[in-house]
Structures are given as C-alpha cells and as structure tokens.
Amino acid sequence: MHYGLTKWLALQAGFPEQQAELIATGNQRVDFGSIETIRLLTDYACLRPDKESAEEMRASHYPVGGADPEGQGVVAGGAAARQRVTAVTKAATSSRAGELLLAFGAALHSFQDSWAHAGAISGPPAALGLPNCQAPLWTTAPLTRGGPERHGADLLHTSPSSALEMAKQTYVLLRSFPAVQGHQRSSKPWVDVENSLITLLKADTKEASAAWFRVEGLNDVSFLAAISLPSGAGNWPLPPKSRILPKFTEPRSLQYDVPEDLKSFFHRFFLRWLTSSDPASAVVENADPAHASQLGARLKLWRLRDHGSASALLHKEGALSKADLRAVESRARTTDAYAAYAVLNDALLPVRGIESYPSPILPYVIRVIPAATEGGNERSAAIAKIRHAPYDEIIVLAEKKSSGWQVVSVQSVVDH
C-alpha cells in the first residue's frame, strides 16, 4: 500500500509521474528512510523505556486520539488518523503544494495504517523473555488482525474489504490536495479505479502482485521484495539497499557500555549465522545442547530468502513440532533457499540504541540483563533487523554459563 498502491492511486488522481513518486516515497519513508525508523520497539518499550520514541511511533502507525478515554484504540479513518493529513493539506497553498508532497505522503501513512491496525493495540507478549516491558510504550497490531504469521494485519489480501475502503479514502484525500503551481489535475472516477483494484486485493504472493502492477504500467516492482508475502513462482531478489539510511561503519557493536567478551560473542554469532552456508552452525558451539535443534531450525527459517512463506512458522508460539522441523529441512534444501550475504554489512539494517550518550549507528543493539534471581546467570540480548525481513525485530537471548556465553532463545516481534 504505502509505496506501490499509493503511487498508482496518485497517478489515477491526476498527479504527474514525478509528483506521484514524491508522494509514494514520503509515505514509504515512514517505515524505512528516516532516522526515527532505526529505533527498536523492544529497546524503547522494554530494555531502555523511552516515551518520546514510543509516542512518535504510535503517531506514525497507531493514531489514537488524546488519552483514548473510550478505550477504542485505533479507529479506521478516525479524527486522530486524519490529523496529520489535514495539517499538511491546509498548509499546501498553490505556491507551497509542490514542496509539501513528501510531507503529504508521510501524513497518508498513519491514515492508511489506521485500517490495518484498527482496534486495541496489543501489549508485549509474555513469551518474549525481556524484562520491564511497558504496555503504554508498546505498539503492535491487535492480535485479532495479525493472524498466525503476525504480518497479516498489513497485507491487503487478508482483509480486502477493509483495504478497499482504505484505498477509497486515500483516493479522496489525494483528489482534495491543492493544485501544484495552479496546474489543475484530471482524475478518474472512483468506480473505474475500484474495478481495477479488485485483482490486486486478492493477490496473495509477490508474483501475483507484481503481475498486477506491470499490467497497470508500473514495471519497477522492486519495492515488493521487502513485503512479507510468499514469493510465488521463483526466487525474488533481495530488497535493495537503502540509499537514505545512515550506514554503520563496523559490523560489530560500538556501544560504550557493553563488555568486550559479549561484543566478541555476538559478532561471531551474527557472522556465522548470516554469512555462512549453514545458518544452524551458529549455535553448534554457542548454545545449550538441549535447545540446539530448535534454535538451529529457527536460524535456518530466518535465513530463508522467501520470508513470507516462513513467517507463520517463525511466529508460531512454543516449540516447533517434529513435522515443523521436517518442513524446515525440506525448505532449506531447495536451490538458493537462503538469502546469501558475503559480509555482515550487507545482511543487517542499521539501528540505533536508546542511550544516555549519542548512539552510534549499529548493526545490532546489545543489552546486558541482570540475573533474575540472586546467584542466577547473567543474560544479554542482541536486537537486530535483517535486510530480507525488514518488518521484524529479531531478539537473540544469551546466558552466561561456566563455559561462557550461550544462546538460549531466538525470539521476534513484528515492527510497525
């Protein structure tokens, strides 16, 4: 929705190609492209609670009016969802409309998300294993909308009627945006737009979605690579690297307050997991043997290039069954099953920690977690985002035992 369909709707509303591109780009950058997007949910809502970060993410993806006195949560197309769009549109006089197209696209993002995220915002899952998670700071889609793969709330085909209404209301806002430099636009009637949309709203693979966009004249479908849909026929290329996000200079943590042995441990783990031909080898020497098969299977699932087809298993609660483990092995044996990365810099997305000092741009954030009980083992968490699954935060939990640090779990949450 945020890039491809927004651009297509803008074209139907009469915006020239360049202007439609600006609106779509501004919309997509709310997910990836601004410095705010490299903050981590599990960091600002749990490990380093930060109200400012939480409020910015909520306004961008879960617009709730005031203190939500009626407990409605996010209302699809409601007053809170329209607030940013209304402000930008009012500011967009004919002479200023052109310079506000990016801002208009960004404002449309939270408006569109209000349909995907309608309802009461979900709190942090108990199984995550992180201390101090604060429900008021947590922002994930209502459980009733996410589905077993947890990305379902944000996929058009899971709720086509809701997606159609979202597209219709987006089209209304696009048509009402002031003329740029006084040049009037000629838009298509909504009934014609709706008839064209029906096929896209049923598309449940990247390939099916790509076919629709190509028929409609949008031949560059690289934006679909990052979406958590199954690929369909064949392998899809990896999502392109961002030209906007800042780069991290070292493929290891540069945090000032993390012990060197812990930095080295996680560097070896991520290097082995994300750049070797056998992802499970990352836990052979660095995990509790009792958990090795489960951890190894999850590491293989995270490396699968076709993240959309692996999503349901990855977000399954509890241990993987024997049938699940066989399914993992079967998928891992297919040709070019894994996303291949020569270096860690290619595999990891830049992130930033919540720190008392200016945080460097990092490949992952490490947090030391005090022992839960007196005399218990110290724990730590490394939080990362990988290039071919950018809408997930992966939390690698480790525990310090007599033999050194060992990985004990690999958890994840869907991010905005």
Phi and psi in degrees as a GROMACS rama.xvg file:
@    title "Ramachandran Plot"
@    xaxis  label "Phi"
@    yaxis  label "Psi"
@TYPE xy
-66.8414  -34.3278  HIS-2
-106.292  -66.293  TYR-3
-61.9283  -53.146  GLY-4
-71.5553  -34.5154  LEU-5
-62.4489  -42.9612  THR-6
-63.4143  -44.0005  LYS-7
-62.755  -43.5934  TRP-8
-62.916  -38.6592  LEU-9
-63.779  -38.6145  ALA-10
-65.1225  -40.4674  LEU-11
-66.2757  -29.5597  GLN-12
-79.8027  0.0398236  ALA-13
98.8584  2.52577  GLY-14
-70.6378  137.661  PHE-15
-62.926  161.26  PRO-16
-51.0625  -49.315  GLU-17
-63.0744  -40.6782  GLN-18
-69.3919  -39.9689  GLN-19
-62.3523  -37.7133  ALA-20
-64.1815  -41.3317  GLU-21
-63.5736  -43.0604  LEU-22
-62.6167  -46.2242  ILE-23
-65.6007  -39.4987  ALA-24
-65.5641  -44.1341  THR-25
-60.1601  -37.5152  GLY-26
-64.9865  -49.8355  ASN-27
-66.0055  -32.2827  GLN-28
-66.03  -16.269  ARG-29
-66.8287  -28.4622  VAL-30
-84.7858  -46.7538  ASP-31
-145.315  119.253  PHE-32
145.206  -17.1339  GLY-33
-111.755  161.98  SER-34
-61.6751  -27.7224  ILE-35
-66.9122  -27.3831  GLU-36
-76.4057  -6.21134  THR-37
-99.9579  9.78229  ILE-38
-81.8004  153.073  ARG-39
-109.884  130.313  LEU-40
-55.2837  -47.9717  LEU-41
-69.0687  -18.4374  THR-42
-83.1579  -52.4768  ASP-43
-78.5528  -15.265  TYR-44
-103.512  -13.7455  ALA-45
-130.571  -69.8005  CYS-46
-75.356  -34.1638  LEU-47
-136.365  74.2121  ARG-48
-50.6408  128.682  PRO-49
-142.713  108.097  ASP-50
-65.5192  -38.2896  LYS-51
-62.2906  -45.2355  GLU-52
-63.6366  -43.0077  SER-53
-63.1311  -41.3452  ALA-54
-66.9396  -37.3648  GLU-55
-66.0094  -43.2844  GLU-56
-65.6415  -38.5883  MET-57
-65.6176  -43.1025  ARG-58
-64.9298  -32.1093  ALA-59
-80.8711  -28.3876  SER-60
-129.719  -18.9874  HIS-61
-136.81  65.7924  TYR-62
-65.4371  115.617  PRO-63
-121.842  133.417  VAL-64
-77.2391  128.17  GLY-65
53.0082  -135.583  GLY-66
-92.9116  11.9245  ALA-67
53.632  57.1013  ASP-68
-63.2357  -25.6026  PRO-69
-92.8241  0.864033  GLU-70
66.2744  26.322  GLY-71
-77.5638  -21.459  GLN-72
72.3402  -143.683  GLY-73
-81.2385  129.451  VAL-74
-106.995  122.112  VAL-75
-58.8291  119.165  ALA-76
68.9898  14.4179  GLY-77
-73.7703  -178.155  GLY-78
-60.3457  -41.9997  ALA-79
-64.4843  -37.5154  ALA-80
-68.0116  -27.6875  ALA-81
-90.1755  -9.24713  ARG-82
-58.0523  -48.3481  GLN-83
-69.2745  -40.7127  ARG-84
-61.7571  -44.1311  VAL-85
-61.0563  -42.546  THR-86
-64.1749  -44.2444  ALA-87
-67.9573  -42.4213  VAL-88
-63.1755  -39.6047  THR-89
-64.7874  -34.0734  LYS-90
-78.5112  -15.5844  ALA-91
-87.2169  75.1175  ALA-92
-68.6338  167.409  THR-93
-54.4906  -38.7139  SER-94
-75.4893  -22.1126  SER-95
-106.752  -9.33191  ARG-96
-57.5161  -39.9348  ALA-97
-62.7671  -40.8635  GLY-98
-75.7905  -10.9395  GLU-99
-104.391  9.25652  LEU-100
-64.6404  -41.0286  LEU-101
-61.844  -44.5421  LEU-102
-65.1778  -36.8633  ALA-103
-63.4678  -43.556  PHE-104
-61.012  -42.2485  GLY-105
-63.2469  -39.6223  ALA-106
-66.1292  -32.8546  ALA-107
-64.8694  -24.3803  LEU-108
-60.7619  -53.1178  HIS-109
-67.0575  -32.3882  SER-110
-60.172  -48.0401  PHE-111
-66.6939  -40.0639  GLN-112
-63.7372  -22.2068  ASP-113
-64.6462  -23.1224  SER-114
-79.4785  -45.6992  TRP-115
-64.4834  -34.0659  ALA-116
-109.527  19.8119  HIS-117
-61.3875  138.479  ALA-118
114.684  -170.595  GLY-119
-73.9232  130.587  ALA-120
-67.6546  134.604  ILE-121
-71.4152  146.313  SER-122
-88.3018  175.185  GLY-123
-66.1067  136.101  PRO-124
-70.0799  137.952  PRO-125
-63.8129  -30.5484  ALA-126
-73.5682  -5.47406  ALA-127
-64.0749  -31.9948  LEU-128
80.1576  17.6333  GLY-129
-106.573  140.672  LEU-130
-80.9582  157.844  PRO-131
67.1481  19.9819  ASN-132
-65.6127  131.694  CYS-133
-114.363  116.058  GLN-134
-54.1366  -40.7634  ALA-135
-63.2278  -19.4087  PRO-136
-98.0732  -7.2136  LEU-137
-88.8511  139.5  TRP-138
-138.012  98.6304  THR-139
-138.761  160.118  THR-140
-62.4619  151.247  ALA-141
-53.7366  141.292  PRO-142
-58.8981  -30.0718  LEU-143
-70.1528  -13.5244  THR-144
-107.955  -20.6194  ARG-145
-75.8504  -33.7598  GLY-146
75.701  173.057  GLY-147
-62.4298  -27.2399  PRO-148
-88.6905  -4.61874  GLU-149
68.3971  -10.9167  ARG-150
-94.9926  -3.95454  HIS-151
-58.1137  -32.2967  GLY-152
-60.1399  -28.6512  ALA-153
-101.81  8.59759  ASP-154
-106.235  132.236  LEU-155
-60.6314  -41.496  LEU-156
-73.2257  -14.662  HIS-157
-75.4128  -21.0745  THR-158
-148.104  71.9427  SER-159
-61.6491  -33.9006  PRO-160
-67.4652  -41.5125  SER-161
-66.0219  -40.8617  SER-162
-64.2885  -37.5434  ALA-163
-65.0556  -42.789  LEU-164
-64.9092  -39.3554  GLU-165
-60.6296  -44.5306  MET-166
-63.8646  -40.41  ALA-167
-62.4054  -46.8138  LYS-168
-69.2522  -32.9829  GLN-169
-62.845  -40.3344  THR-170
-64.5259  -39.3779  TYR-171
-59.6272  -44.622  VAL-172
-67.3296  -39.064  LEU-173
-61.994  -43.81  LEU-174
-67.6876  -27.0238  ARG-175
-86.9753  -6.32397  SER-176
-68.0559  137.57  PHE-177
-57.2303  152.335  PRO-178
-63.4132  140.217  ALA-179
-85.4945  122.294  VAL-180
53.415  31.3762  GLN-181
77.7812  1.51582  GLY-182
-82.2062  112.488  HIS-183
-72.8923  144.573  GLN-184
-103.623  151.896  ARG-185
-113.566  114.089  SER-186
-107.055  155.419  SER-187
-79.6758  151.521  LYS-188
-62.3358  146.259  PRO-189
-57.989  -35.547  TRP-190
-60.5266  -35.2856  VAL-191
-70.5304  -40.0941  ASP-192
-63.8199  -45.0955  VAL-193
-59.6549  -44.3158  GLU-194
-60.8275  -35.2859  ASN-195
-72.3731  -29.5168  SER-196
-74.7932  -25.0159  LEU-197
-52.9802  -43.7732  ILE-198
-64.2203  -43.1114  THR-199
-62.0817  -39.9353  LEU-200
-69.0676  -11.0948  LEU-201
-99.8715  -7.80592  LYS-202
-70.0576  121.235  ALA-203
-114.152  15.3184  ASP-204
-138.514  161.846  THR-205
-63.2206  -40.0056  LYS-206
-63.4317  -42.6632  GLU-207
-64.9666  -40.1858  ALA-208
-64.676  -43.2434  SER-209
-61.3241  -40.0526  ALA-210
-60.4926  -40.5243  ALA-211
-64.3465  -47.455  TRP-212
-62.3327  -38.779  PHE-213
-65.1075  -41.69  ARG-214
-60.1311  -35.4903  VAL-215
-83.6829  3.45174  GLU-216
95.1223  2.82184  GLY-217
-99.5588  92.3766  LEU-218
-82.7198  -23.8634  ASN-219
-85.6112  101.102  ASP-220
-107.822  23.4091  VAL-221
-62.1733  -23.3839  SER-222
-64.1244  -19.9209  PHE-223
-74.4117  -17.0768  LEU-224
-60.3071  -32.2477  ALA-225
-85.8314  -11.0037  ALA-226
-76.7284  143.29  ILE-227
-84.0616  51.0115  SER-228
-103.77  147.805  LEU-229
-57.8715  147.735  PRO-230
-66.123  -38.302  SER-231
89.2794  -137.15  GLY-232
-72.857  130.743  ALA-233
72.8639  177.738  GLY-234
-93.3973  142.393  ASN-235
-95.6718  149.211  TRP-236
-65.6399  158.914  PRO-237
-66.3895  151.416  LEU-238
-55.4148  140.284  PRO-239
-64.2515  151.446  PRO-240
-68.8833  142.781  LYS-241
-68.9328  134.134  SER-242
-89.0825  -3.87347  ARG-243
-109.95  -42.8826  ILE-244
-62.0909  143.836  LEU-245
-65.1088  153.121  PRO-246
-99.2701  148.437  LYS-247
-90.0148  143.009  PHE-248
-87.4343  -25.5393  THR-249
-123.494  135.744  GLU-250
-80.1762  34.4384  PRO-251
-149.716  164.848  ARG-252
-66.636  136.788  SER-253
-111.413  20.3815  LEU-254
-67.4998  139.987  GLN-255
-78.0214  -24.7132  TYR-256
-107.638  21.9698  ASP-257
-112.055  129.444  VAL-258
-57.3559  145.719  PRO-259
-62.6738  -35.5554  GLU-260
-66.299  -32.4062  ASP-261
-73.3811  -39.7331  LEU-262
-59.3868  -45.0434  LYS-263
-65.3972  -39.7347  SER-264
-61.0078  -50.2477  PHE-265
-70.3221  -32.0162  PHE-266
-61.7733  -45.5571  HIS-267
-62.9596  -41.2843  ARG-268
-61.8932  -53.3253  PHE-269
-64.6753  -37.797  PHE-270
-61.6528  -46.3144  LEU-271
-68.0579  -42.4472  ARG-272
-66.4279  -45.7843  TRP-273
-97.4226  -12.8147  LEU-274
-118.677  -9.82359  THR-275
-87.7573  165.954  SER-276
-79.2537  -11.7192  SER-277
-125.363  92.82  ASP-278
-56.9036  -34.8273  PRO-279
-66.4016  -18.8719  ALA-280
-64.7629  -16.0143  SER-281
-66.1148  -19.043  ALA-282
-111.051  -0.766627  VAL-283
-59.2637  -45.7201  VAL-284
-102.778  -5.48261  GLU-285
-123.597  28.7183  ASN-286
-146.859  157.572  ALA-287
-64.3468  124.1  ASP-288
-53.1005  -30.4694  PRO-289
-65.2827  -23.5655  ALA-290
-109.274  0.629705  HIS-291
-60.2285  -42.751  ALA-292
-67.5545  -41.6408  SER-293
-65.9174  -45.2528  GLN-294
-65.273  -42.457  LEU-295
-60.5211  -41.1593  GLY-296
-64.075  -41.6108  ALA-297
-66.6209  -37.6111  ARG-298
-65.7337  -35.6828  LEU-299
-65.7914  -43.564  LYS-300
-60.0656  -41.1747  LEU-301
-68.0064  -25.319  TRP-302
-84.872  -12.2337  ARG-303
-60.0633  129.409  LEU-304
-59.8092  -39.7358  ARG-305
-85.3393  77.2582  ASP-306
-63.2749  -33.9021  HIS-307
-60.4111  -34.7984  GLY-308
-78.127  -18.7687  SER-309
-96.9672  -9.32403  ALA-310
-59.8197  -43.6053  SER-311
-61.7862  -40.9416  ALA-312
-69.4414  -39.9884  LEU-313
-63.5035  -34.0636  LEU-314
-99.3902  11.7122  HIS-315
-69.483  134.807  LYS-316
-77.9281  142.292  GLU-317
82.5971  -173.916  GLY-318
-73.5589  151.425  ALA-319
-72.8469  136.759  LEU-320
-75.9458  172.505  SER-321
-61.2355  -38.5542  LYS-322
-64.2767  -39.5564  ALA-323
-61.5714  -44.6275  ASP-324
-63.1326  -37.9507  LEU-325
-66.209  -38.3724  ARG-326
-63.8019  -38.8109  ALA-327
-61.7088  -47.3206  VAL-328
-62.499  -39.1013  GLU-329
-64.0114  -43.6868  SER-330
-68.2747  -37.8491  ARG-331
-68.0667  -20.6734  ALA-332
-84.3199  -10.2294  ARG-333
-71.3668  155.77  THR-334
-61.1881  132.952  THR-335
53.3723  38.4209  ASP-336
-65.4218  -37.7856  ALA-337
-91.0941  146.358  TYR-338
-68.3893  123.346  ALA-339
-98.7168  125.254  ALA-340
-127.671  128.08  TYR-341
-77.6591  -34.3244  ALA-342
-137.337  155.976  VAL-343
-61.5599  -32.6062  LEU-344
-58.7857  -28.1999  ASN-345
-80.7767  -26.8653  ASP-346
-87.0557  -33.9103  ALA-347
-103.492  142.585  LEU-348
-87.665  146.12  LEU-349
-65.6467  139.409  PRO-350
-134.661  168.846  VAL-351
-139.835  134.886  ARG-352
-87.4141  160.71  GLY-353
-86.8406  107.217  ILE-354
-127.75  163.945  GLU-355
-81.5784  -9.98308  SER-356
-120.82  162.84  TYR-357
-59.1655  117.726  PRO-358
-73.8869  132.481  SER-359
-68.6225  162.701  PRO-360
-76.3382  128.842  ILE-361
-124.078  156.201  LEU-362
-78.7226  -25.5107  PRO-363
-163.87  157.964  TYR-364
-106.197  129.783  VAL-365
-105.703  134.581  ILE-366
-128.387  130.014  ARG-367
-84.5906  130.978  VAL-368
-114.087  117.629  ILE-369
-58.3222  154.499  PRO-370
-59.041  139.062  ALA-371
-68.3272  -30.2754  ALA-372
-131.517  158.216  THR-373
-61.8825  128.192  GLU-374
84.8536  -3.16555  GLY-375
-77.36  171.884  GLY-376
-79.585  142.24  ASN-377
-70.5506  144.776  GLU-378
-122.917  168.327  ARG-379
-151.25  159.354  SER-380
-133.57  138.026  ALA-381
-115.93  126.07  ALA-382
-112.245  128.344  ILE-383
-141.772  162.619  ALA-384
-129.411  130.77  LYS-385
-104.829  153.537  ILE-386
-61.546  -39.0137  ARG-387
-88.6626  0.714119  HIS-388
-139.363  62.35  ALA-389
-72.672  -10.2207  PRO-390
-94.6128  15.6191  TYR-391
-125.747  143.012  ASP-392
-102.397  130.062  GLU-393
-105.98  126.638  ILE-394
-113.76  112.332  ILE-395
-98.1234  112.458  VAL-396
-95.2433  133.854  LEU-397
-128.24  155.992  ALA-398
-130.837  139.888  GLU-399
-91.1125  112.983  LYS-400
-111.991  -178.7  LYS-401
-60.4333  -29.5412  SER-402
-88.5454  -3.45428  SER-403
121.534  -168.584  GLY-404
-72.4078  138.461  TRP-405
-135.989  139.341  GLN-406
-72.5596  131.911  VAL-407
-115.842  -19.4254  VAL-408
-161.825  155.792  SER-409
-127.466  107.62  VAL-410
-111.553  173.113  GLN-411
-156.589  158.232  SER-412
-136.455  149.632  VAL-413
-80.2756  128.603  VAL-414
-99.1949  128.963  ASP-415
